[in-house]
Amino acid sequence: MRTATATRTHPWRAARRGRRAPARWASVLVISGGLVAALALPATPIAGSARPEGAAAAAGPLAVYVSTSGIGHNDLADVATLRAGLGWDPGDPNSINSDWTAALDTVWNQVASEHPDAVFATGDMVGGFWGVDPDHTGIFGPVDTLPHRAQAVVNAGMAYEGAVRDEFRSHGLAVYPGLGDHEIGGFSHSGLVGPDAFVARAHWAWVAAWTRTFHHRPYYHVTLPGSVELWTLAPFRVRADGGLASAIGPGQLRWLARTLDDSTARWKIVQTEIPPYSSPGFHGWNTSETHLRNADEVYRTLAQGGVDLVLAAEFHAVDALQKRGVPEIIHGGALASGRVNYLTIDVYRSVLRITESWMAPGVVDRTTTLWGPSQTRRPPERITMTPGATVSGHMTVTHAGATFADGDLTLH
C-alpha cells in the first residue's frame, strides 16, 4: 500500500510535500500539544478543470487542512484510571487494549502525515450510549435514578471524550471537534427523539460532558491560517415539548447568519456532522441516514452568507453534491468497522483543492468485544489498521462553487 503522500501526483500536491505546519493562529488559544482550549465564540457530474497550474500552484498552498469523522466511533478509554473517586475496581473490564491503541495511533499518524495546519473532526468520535450499566460494574457510578443516570453520562463522557482529546494532543494535532449524534446519545433515521426518552430527559448531561472536555460550547467559529474561517454547528435542537430534533435551532441560525455576514475571510467553511442533504440513491454504509430536518433553511443561510464549502459526515462513506452554488461533501468513516477516509484541503488565494483518500480496510474480528457501558454498542476486541492511504477523488472549489470533480467527489 502506498502512502497518501506517494499517491498524489498533481502539481499542487507535489509542491507541498515535506511541508511542516506553521504555528500561525488567530482568534484561538491552543494549549500544549495542539488541543483547542478556548475559541472565539459568542447534480450532474462536472467535467473540465479550473486548476491553476502556474506559479501559484508551484509555490504551494497558503494552508492545509484535513477533515474526517468517526475516529474511533466507539467508547475507547483506559477506564482503570477512574479508580480514584469512581467505581472501577481491579478485575473490572476495560475499554481499551493494545490492538485499539495501535489502530488509533495508525490512523492519527496518517492524518498527521499530511502536515495539516489543523484537523476538522466533524463528530462521532465516541459511542455515546451512556447512563446504563447492564453488567452492574458501577464504573461510572450508580444508574438507579434519573439524576444518577445523568451523572453517569457525564462521567462516561468525560472519560471517553477525554481520551479522544488526549489522542489529539499526543499526535501534535490542532483539532476542531464537532458534535455528532453519538456525542448526544444517538438519533434515529427520523432525526427525532421523544420527550420521554432518557436521551432527551438527560440531554444536558451529554452536552455538559462535551463542553467540560473541550472547554467551549458545541457550536463555535474560529479564524485560521490562509484567510479561512471555520464554523462548527451543533446539529440538534431542543423542541418545545422537551424532545430533540436533528436541526439547527433558531438561535444558532441567527448566530450563524450574523457571524457569516460579519466575516472578512477569503474562505468560509462550515462543518456539521449530520448533513443537510445527500445525493439521490446514496445510502452510505451502516448508518442511520439522518439529515438536518431544516436543511432548506440552513442552506439558504449558508448561501446568503457566502459559504464556500460544507463538510458533513454520518454516512460512513463519501458523497458530493451542490446546492445553491455551495458544494457539500459527506465523508469520514467508522473506525470500529475498519473504515477510514479523510479529505485534505489545500488552500490557495483563488481555489480550494480537495483530495479524498481512503485508508486500507481494517482487519476486524468481532468474535469478542471490549467492554462498554451499553451491551449493544461495544467495539470488536481485535482490529488492525495498515498505514497509508489511496487517493479516490478530487475537487476544485472557487467562490462560484465546484469547478472540477472526479472519482468519489464527482457531484451528483
C-alpha positions as CSV (number, residue, x, y, z in Angstrom):
1,M,0.0,0.0,0.0
2,R,1.5,3.3,-1.0
3,T,1.2,6.2,1.4
4,A,-1.2,9.0,0.8
5,T,1.7,11.4,0.0
6,A,3.2,9.0,-2.5
7,T,-0.1,8.6,-4.5
8,R,-0.5,12.4,-5.1
9,T,0.9,13.3,-8.5
10,H,-0.8,16.6,-9.2
11,P,1.5,19.7,-9.1
12,W,-0.3,21.4,-6.2
13,R,0.2,18.3,-4.1
14,A,3.9,17.8,-5.1
15,A,4.6,21.4,-4.2
16,R,3.7,20.9,-0.6
17,R,5.5,17.6,0.1
18,G,7.5,17.8,3.2
19,R,5.8,21.0,4.3
20,R,5.5,21.4,8.0
21,A,2.5,23.0,9.6
22,P,3.4,26.6,10.7
23,A,2.4,27.9,14.1
24,R,0.1,30.6,12.9
25,W,-3.2,31.1,14.8
26,A,-5.7,33.9,15.2
27,S,-8.8,34.1,17.4
28,V,-7.9,30.8,19.2
29,L,-5.9,29.8,22.2
30,V,-4.0,26.5,21.7
31,I,-2.6,24.6,24.7
32,S,0.5,22.4,24.5
33,G,0.2,19.6,22.0
34,G,-2.3,21.4,19.8
35,L,-5.7,21.0,21.5
36,V,-8.0,24.0,21.3
37,A,-8.6,25.3,24.9
38,A,-10.7,28.4,24.0
39,L,-12.1,29.8,20.9
40,A,-13.7,32.9,19.5
41,L,-17.3,32.2,20.5
42,P,-20.1,34.5,21.1
43,A,-26.2,17.1,-9.6
44,T,-24.9,16.3,-12.9
45,P,-21.2,15.3,-12.8
46,I,-19.0,18.3,-13.5
47,A,-16.4,17.9,-16.3
48,G,-13.4,20.1,-17.1
49,S,-10.8,21.6,-14.8
50,A,-10.1,25.1,-13.4
51,R,-6.9,24.1,-11.6
52,P,-4.3,26.9,-11.6
53,E,-1.2,25.1,-12.6
54,G,1.2,28.0,-12.8
55,A,3.4,29.9,-10.2
56,A,0.7,29.9,-7.6
57,A,0.4,26.1,-7.5
58,A,4.2,25.7,-7.6
59,A,4.6,28.0,-4.6
60,G,2.4,25.7,-2.5
61,P,-0.8,26.3,-0.6
62,L,-1.3,29.0,1.9
63,A,-2.6,26.4,4.4
64,V,-3.6,22.8,4.6
65,Y,-6.4,21.2,6.5
66,V,-7.6,17.6,7.0
67,S,-11.3,16.8,7.6
68,T,-12.6,13.4,8.9
69,S,-15.1,11.8,11.3
70,G,-15.8,8.6,13.0
71,I,-12.5,8.1,14.8
72,G,-12.9,6.0,16.8
73,H,-16.8,5.9,16.7
74,N,-16.9,3.8,19.9
75,D,-16.1,4.2,23.6
76,L,-12.4,3.7,23.9
77,A,-10.5,4.7,27.1
78,D,-8.5,3.3,29.9
79,V,-11.3,3.4,32.5
80,A,-9.0,1.8,35.1
81,T,-7.7,5.4,35.6
82,L,-11.1,6.1,37.2
83,R,-10.2,4.2,40.3
84,A,-9.9,7.4,42.3
85,G,-13.4,8.7,43.0
86,L,-15.4,6.4,40.8
87,G,-16.2,2.8,40.5
88,W,-13.5,0.9,38.7
89,D,-12.0,-1.9,40.8
90,P,-9.2,-4.4,40.0
91,G,-10.7,-7.2,37.9
92,D,-13.4,-4.9,36.3
93,P,-13.4,-4.8,32.5
94,N,-11.7,-2.1,30.5
95,S,-12.5,-0.1,27.3
96,I,-9.1,-0.2,25.6
97,N,-6.4,-2.8,24.6
98,S,-3.2,-2.9,22.6
99,D,-5.0,-3.5,19.3
100,W,-7.0,-0.4,19.7
101,T,-4.1,1.7,20.9
102,A,-2.2,0.7,17.8
103,A,-5.2,1.2,15.4
104,L,-5.8,4.7,16.8
105,D,-2.1,5.6,16.5
106,T,-2.0,4.3,12.9
107,V,-5.0,6.5,11.9
108,W,-3.9,9.7,13.6
109,N,-0.4,9.2,12.4
110,Q,-1.8,9.0,8.8
111,V,-3.7,12.2,9.4
112,A,-0.6,13.9,10.9
113,S,1.5,12.8,7.8
114,E,-0.4,15.3,5.8
115,H,1.1,18.1,8.0
116,P,-2.1,19.9,8.4
117,D,-2.4,23.4,9.9
118,A,-5.5,21.9,11.7
119,V,-7.8,19.0,11.6
120,F,-11.6,19.2,11.4
121,A,-13.1,16.3,13.3
122,T,-16.7,16.5,12.3
123,G,-18.1,14.2,15.0
124,D,-19.0,10.7,16.1
125,M,-15.8,10.3,18.0
126,V,-17.4,8.1,20.7
127,G,-20.2,5.6,21.0
128,G,-22.3,7.8,23.4
129,F,-24.8,5.2,24.6
130,W,-24.2,6.0,28.3
131,G,-26.2,6.2,31.5
132,V,-26.7,2.4,31.6
133,D,-24.8,-0.4,33.4
134,P,-26.2,-3.8,32.4
135,D,-23.1,-5.6,33.9
136,H,-23.5,-3.8,37.2
137,T,-19.9,-2.6,37.3
138,G,-20.5,0.7,38.8
139,I,-17.6,2.1,36.8
140,F,-19.4,5.3,36.0
141,G,-21.4,5.4,39.1
142,P,-25.0,4.3,40.0
143,V,-27.8,4.3,37.4
144,D,-30.7,3.7,39.7
145,T,-32.3,7.2,39.4
146,L,-32.6,9.8,36.7
147,P,-30.0,12.1,38.4
148,H,-27.6,9.2,38.9
149,R,-28.0,8.1,35.3
150,A,-27.4,11.7,34.1
151,Q,-24.2,11.9,36.2
152,A,-23.1,8.6,34.8
153,V,-23.4,10.1,31.4
154,V,-21.2,13.0,32.4
155,N,-18.6,10.6,33.9
156,A,-18.6,8.4,30.8
157,G,-18.4,11.4,28.5
158,M,-15.5,12.9,30.4
159,A,-13.7,9.6,30.2
160,Y,-14.3,8.7,26.6
161,E,-14.2,12.2,25.1
162,G,-11.2,13.0,27.3
163,A,-9.4,10.0,25.7
164,V,-10.2,11.4,22.2
165,R,-8.9,14.8,23.3
166,D,-5.7,13.2,24.5
167,E,-5.3,11.4,21.2
168,F,-5.2,14.8,19.5
169,R,-2.6,16.0,22.0
170,S,-0.4,13.0,21.7
171,H,-0.1,13.3,17.9
172,G,0.6,17.1,18.0
173,L,-2.6,18.0,16.2
174,A,-4.7,21.1,16.5
175,V,-8.2,19.7,16.1
176,Y,-11.5,21.4,15.9
177,P,-14.1,18.9,17.1
178,G,-17.7,18.8,16.1
179,L,-20.7,17.4,18.0
180,G,-22.2,14.4,16.2
181,D,-25.3,12.4,17.1
182,H,-23.2,9.9,19.0
183,E,-21.9,12.7,21.2
184,I,-25.5,13.3,22.3
185,G,-26.7,9.7,22.7
186,G,-27.7,9.0,19.0
187,F,-30.5,9.8,16.6
188,S,-32.8,7.5,14.6
189,H,-33.5,7.8,10.9
190,S,-36.3,10.3,11.6
191,G,-33.9,12.7,13.4
192,L,-36.4,12.9,16.3
193,V,-36.2,11.8,19.9
194,G,-39.3,11.9,22.0
195,P,-39.5,13.9,25.2
196,D,-39.9,10.8,27.4
197,A,-36.7,9.2,26.2
198,F,-33.7,9.2,28.5
199,V,-31.6,10.8,25.8
200,A,-33.9,13.8,25.8
201,R,-34.5,14.0,29.6
202,A,-30.8,14.0,30.3
203,H,-29.7,15.8,27.1
204,W,-27.9,18.4,29.2
205,A,-25.6,15.7,30.5
206,W,-24.2,14.8,27.1
207,V,-23.7,18.5,26.3
208,A,-22.1,19.1,29.7
209,A,-19.6,16.3,29.2
210,W,-18.6,17.6,25.8
211,T,-18.4,21.2,27.0
212,R,-16.3,20.3,30.0
213,T,-14.0,18.2,27.9
214,F,-13.3,20.7,25.1
215,H,-13.8,23.9,27.1
216,H,-16.2,25.7,24.8
217,R,-19.8,25.4,23.6
218,P,-20.6,22.8,20.9
219,Y,-21.2,25.4,18.1
220,Y,-18.4,27.9,17.5
221,H,-16.4,29.9,15.0
222,V,-12.6,30.2,14.5
223,T,-10.2,32.1,12.3
224,L,-7.5,30.0,10.7
225,P,-4.4,30.4,8.5
226,G,-4.9,31.1,4.8
227,S,-7.7,33.6,5.4
228,V,-10.0,30.7,6.3
229,E,-12.8,30.8,8.9
230,L,-14.5,27.6,10.2
231,W,-18.0,27.4,11.6
232,T,-18.8,24.3,13.6
233,L,-22.5,23.6,14.0
234,A,-24.3,21.6,16.7
235,P,-26.9,19.7,14.7
236,F,-29.6,19.3,17.3
237,R,-32.4,21.4,18.6
238,V,-34.4,21.0,21.8
239,R,-38.1,21.1,20.9
240,A,-40.8,22.9,22.8
241,D,-42.1,19.6,24.2
242,G,-38.6,18.7,25.5
243,G,-37.8,16.2,22.7
244,L,-34.9,16.6,20.3
245,A,-34.7,17.2,16.6
246,S,-31.7,16.9,14.2
247,A,-31.9,20.6,13.2
248,I,-30.1,23.8,13.6
249,G,-32.1,25.8,16.1
250,P,-33.3,29.4,15.5
251,G,-30.8,30.9,17.9
252,Q,-27.9,29.1,16.4
253,L,-29.1,30.1,12.9
254,R,-29.2,33.7,13.8
255,W,-25.7,33.5,15.2
256,L,-24.6,31.8,12.0
257,A,-26.1,34.4,9.8
258,R,-24.7,37.2,11.8
259,T,-21.1,35.9,12.0
260,L,-21.1,34.9,8.4
261,D,-22.2,38.4,7.5
262,D,-19.5,40.0,9.7
263,S,-16.7,37.7,8.4
264,T,-14.0,39.1,6.1
265,A,-12.4,35.7,5.4
266,R,-11.5,34.8,1.9
267,W,-12.7,31.2,2.5
268,K,-15.7,30.2,4.6
269,I,-16.1,26.6,5.6
270,V,-18.9,25.0,7.7
271,Q,-18.9,21.6,9.3
272,T,-21.9,19.7,10.6
273,E,-21.8,16.0,11.5
274,I,-25.4,15.5,10.4
275,P,-25.6,16.5,6.7
276,P,-28.2,18.9,5.3
277,Y,-28.6,16.7,2.1
278,S,-27.3,13.6,0.4
279,S,-27.5,12.6,-3.3
280,P,-30.5,10.7,-4.6
281,G,-29.9,7.0,-4.1
282,F,-27.0,7.4,-1.8
283,H,-27.4,5.3,1.3
284,G,-23.9,5.2,2.8
285,W,-22.8,2.3,5.0
286,N,-24.3,1.1,8.2
287,T,-25.8,4.5,9.0
288,S,-29.0,6.0,10.4
289,E,-29.2,8.2,7.3
290,T,-30.2,11.1,9.5
291,H,-30.4,14.5,7.8
292,L,-31.0,18.0,9.1
293,R,-34.7,18.4,9.3
294,N,-34.5,22.1,8.4
295,A,-31.9,21.7,5.6
296,D,-33.5,24.2,3.2
297,E,-33.5,26.9,5.8
298,V,-29.9,26.1,6.8
299,Y,-28.7,26.1,3.2
300,R,-30.3,29.5,2.5
301,T,-28.3,30.9,5.4
302,L,-25.1,29.3,4.1
303,A,-25.6,30.6,0.5
304,Q,-26.6,34.1,1.6
305,G,-23.6,34.2,3.9
306,G,-21.1,33.3,1.1
307,V,-20.1,29.9,2.4
308,D,-17.6,28.1,0.1
309,L,-17.8,24.5,1.4
310,V,-19.9,22.3,3.7
311,L,-18.3,19.3,5.4
312,A,-20.6,16.6,6.8
313,A,-20.4,13.0,7.9
314,E,-22.9,10.4,9.4
315,F,-23.0,8.1,6.4
316,H,-19.5,6.4,6.8
317,A,-19.0,6.8,3.1
318,V,-18.3,9.5,0.5
319,D,-20.9,11.6,-1.3
320,A,-20.7,15.0,-3.0
321,L,-23.4,17.4,-4.2
322,Q,-24.0,21.1,-4.7
323,K,-27.0,23.3,-3.7
324,R,-27.3,27.0,-4.3
325,G,-23.8,27.1,-5.6
326,V,-22.4,25.7,-2.3
327,P,-20.7,22.2,-2.5
328,E,-21.3,19.7,0.3
329,I,-19.1,16.7,0.9
330,I,-20.2,13.8,3.1
331,H,-17.1,11.9,4.3
332,G,-15.4,10.1,7.2
333,G,-15.9,6.6,8.4
334,A,-16.4,4.3,11.3
335,L,-13.1,3.0,12.7
336,A,-14.7,0.2,14.6
337,S,-15.6,-1.2,11.3
338,G,-12.2,-0.6,9.8
339,R,-13.5,2.2,7.5
340,V,-11.5,5.5,7.4
341,N,-11.4,8.2,4.8
342,Y,-10.5,11.8,5.0
343,L,-10.2,15.0,3.0
344,T,-7.1,17.1,2.5
345,I,-7.9,20.7,1.7
346,D,-5.2,22.8,0.2
347,V,-6.0,26.5,0.4
348,Y,-4.9,28.9,-2.3
349,R,-5.9,32.5,-2.9
350,S,-8.3,31.6,-5.7
351,V,-9.2,28.0,-5.2
352,L,-9.6,25.2,-2.6
353,R,-8.1,21.9,-3.9
354,I,-9.6,19.0,-2.1
355,T,-8.3,15.4,-2.2
356,E,-10.2,12.5,-0.8
357,S,-8.3,9.4,0.5
358,W,-9.2,6.0,1.9
359,M,-7.1,4.0,4.2
360,A,-7.0,0.3,3.5
361,P,-9.9,-1.5,5.2
362,G,-9.0,-2.6,8.7
363,V,-9.0,-6.3,9.7
364,V,-11.7,-6.6,12.3
365,D,-12.6,-9.6,14.4
366,R,-16.0,-9.4,16.1
367,T,-15.7,-12.7,17.9
368,T,-15.2,-10.9,21.2
369,T,-15.7,-7.3,22.2
370,L,-14.3,-4.7,24.5
371,W,-16.4,-3.7,27.4
372,G,-18.5,-0.6,27.2
373,P,-21.5,0.8,29.1
374,S,-24.0,-0.4,26.6
375,Q,-24.1,-4.1,25.5
376,T,-25.5,-3.1,22.1
377,R,-22.6,-0.7,21.3
378,R,-19.3,-2.4,22.1
379,P,-16.3,-2.4,19.7
380,P,-14.6,-5.5,18.4
381,E,-11.7,-6.6,20.6
382,R,-9.4,-7.2,17.7
383,I,-8.7,-4.6,15.0
384,T,-5.6,-3.9,12.8
385,M,-5.2,-0.8,10.6
386,T,-2.5,-0.5,7.9
387,P,-0.5,2.8,7.4
388,G,-1.0,4.7,4.2
389,A,-4.0,5.8,2.1
390,T,-5.0,5.8,-1.6
391,V,-6.4,8.8,-3.3
392,S,-10.0,8.3,-4.6
393,G,-11.2,11.7,-5.6
394,H,-10.5,15.4,-6.3
395,M,-12.5,18.6,-6.2
396,T,-11.6,22.2,-7.1
397,V,-13.7,24.9,-5.4
398,T,-13.9,28.5,-6.2
399,H,-16.2,31.2,-4.9
400,A,-18.6,30.3,-7.7
401,G,-18.8,26.7,-6.4
402,A,-17.1,23.4,-7.6
403,T,-15.5,23.8,-11.0
404,F,-13.9,20.3,-11.2
405,A,-14.7,17.0,-9.5
406,D,-13.8,13.4,-10.2
407,G,-13.7,10.0,-8.5
408,D,-15.6,9.7,-5.2
409,L,-16.0,13.5,-5.2
410,T,-17.9,13.7,-8.5
411,L,-21.0,15.8,-7.9
412,H,-24.5,14.2,-8.1
